[in-house]
């Protein structure tokens, strides 16, 4: 009996020991990635929703989060696989026209292999959802010797192409010239650089923001919230009217446009330029080609002649309010002292500006902070070898075509902006979270997992050739003259094109044409009407509009550019036409010829008489009316 009791006791102890080793849900160890949670059967969160990395996944404003169904095994998204280099990343930046396969990796992905899975990317502070069908497959792991199960998204349909890039990229890289130990020596120019952050999220979705009890706002000096929404834009001088000051949106860089001499540029060119990212008076005067006789500061006024504004009746006046304008400031979720972070050896870049100026600021972290341009030899520009030394910018010139010194970042933004799409090199959008879901038999969504620990940033469309040069028209470097293009480029249709494609620059072509009616000419191309009367040797009228039709009417043998410029001749056009029916009801027809005014032909640059169409065969004694037509009308 005692032996039996001892045996039962051992069995019971073994059962307790076994069950104590197995955690709830059949997992023998707790996941290290608790913030990637799976919605459980009660609609709660299957992971730790505390922590200090923004909101917990599944909290607040969740698109498609009305299902409370769990799939069992906890699925967690861990990385995005960079399609350009195959590395696993927590944050990935892609052009919004990306085509190819995009991989999402994580834990327990293999448990989804028997399901139809969808990935949903929820963008920006407005939570704009983009859904992409997904499949489960295998891809190389972090180490080359291993394969892992991944979520595969086919992007050949460009699912992100129509999303608006309504936010700004900010550069939070650390630079040695700003005193940061081990910082970068060259300023970042690649919009896919990992040190760039798209400020387009609510603070609760910003995983870099350490929120918590008593700290719901990013408003303290040095506080980090790199994805939290804030938006600024470059601005020029404000034009003063009787009722308001109107800002100029800059379109030109700090480069001589009409000649090689920067200082000789007219004010009509200067007003189109962006303002330098400094409040140094000398640099601003050099960039704008004016003087501020009354001193320099926020709200200072200047006239086009560099004199005192208003000393001459009716003159145009302009006001300086700094190089930037805050956009939608009331909706910013970064405020107070957090907006400014004057970077030095002990202070990392975190804010929007380094320094305050009026109601805005200057020395911003807007990407790119500075940049180099390919320019032609002899063209003057405002640049510096040490861009973080604000007083170092001055007039420079290249002795040979090539890469310039650093220009202020606004020059790069001004020449990399498409006015049609209103997107430029600093435009972006960013995910608040990434979700995986499937559908049940009733078509209802079943949320599998959602994560804000992986981030996808979208930038403007891009398409590069085998040399890495941009060939997509909307993303090519903009220009108003070849002065701002490289030595091997031409400005054509407001874009810089390689001379391999454009054989002759517009500036190199002699001005021919545009002569008015009555001016002497020897060629049609000298006249704005493209009609040179060879009898009188002067430009003649040629109009062909809905309201007026006055033709050049050149005689056969005279030069022409197209048949419309040749004289109209009455050309007989003959047809077999219906004339009715006979007494028996059979259709009748007849041969009819019509004189139709027809332009002569322009053959090898000379007018020739128009061809006369052949006369159809017709026997009036035995007419064949099978091909007869209704009597034609001629305009």
Number of C-alpha atoms within 10 A of each C-alpha: 6 6 8 8 10 10 11 11 11 10 12 10 10 12 10 10 11 9 10 11 12 12 11 11 9 10 12 11 10 10 13 8 14 17 24 29 24 29 26 19 14 10 16 14 21 17 20 13 19 13 13 14 20 23 24 25 26 26 13 11 9 15 15 15 18 12 17 17 17 18 17 14 16 22 21 25 26 19 21 24 23 19 16 7 7 14 14 18 18 16 19 21 23 21 18 22 21 21 16 12 14 17 23 23 22 17 19 14 21 16 15 20 14 9 14 14 22 22 23 22 24 22 24 27 20 12 18 15 19 14 16 19 17 23 18 21 16 15 18 14 17 13 7 8 7 9 13 15 22 29 27 22 18 16 16 11 12 14 16 20 14 9 16 19 23 16 23 28 27 28 27 20 19 22 22 16 18 19 15 18 13 9 13 14 11 12 21 19 17 11 24 16 13 15 14 25 27 32 28 31 27 23 27 24 26 27 24 18 23 20 22 15 6 6 11 14 19 23 18 15 16 18 19 22 30 28 28 26 23 27 22 17 16 23 24 27 27 21 18 15 11 5 6 9 14 14 17 16 17 22 24 24 28 27 28 23 23 16 14 18 16 24 17 11 17 14 15 9 15 27 23 20 25 28 27 31 22 20 20 14 14 15 21 19 15 19 24 26 20 19 20 19 13 12 9 18 16 14 13 16 25 23 20 20 14 17 17 16 21 13 9 10 7 7 11 15 21 22 20 19 22 26 23 22 18 16 12 11 15 9 11 18 22 25 18 12 15 20 24 25 22 19 19 16 13 9 14 19 23 24 27 28 21 17 17 17 17 11 10 19 23 20 24 26 23 25 27 24 24 26 22 19 19 17 25 24 18 17 22 24 27 25 23 22 12 15 20 19 11 16 15 14 27 15 18 17 21 17 10 13 16 16 15 24 21 23 26 27 25 30 27 27 29 24 26 21 22 18 11 7 11 11 23 23 24 24 22 29 27 30 28 32 25 24 25 25 24 19 14 12 6 6 8 13 19 21 26 27 24 28 22 26 25 21 23 22 23 27 27 24 19 18 16 10 9 6 6 8 11 15 14 13 16 21 20 21 24 27 23 18 20 24 24 27 23 22 18 16 24 27 24 18 11 16 22 24 24 16 15 10 9 14 11 13 15 14 12 7 8 7 9 11 15 12 18 16 17 15 13 17 22 13 19 20 18 21 24 18 21 22 27 31 22 17 7 11 14 21 27 24 19 20 13 11 8 6 6 9 11 10 18 23 23 24 19 17 14 17 23 28 17 17 21 20 24 29 21 21 16 13 19 17 15 16 22 23 19 19 16 12 11 9 6 6 8 9 15 16 21 18 18 15 14 14 12 14 15 19 23 25 22 22 15 11 14 19 26 22 19 20 11 12 10 10 14 10 11 15 9 10 6 7 15 16 17 11 10 18 13 12 11 9 6 7 4
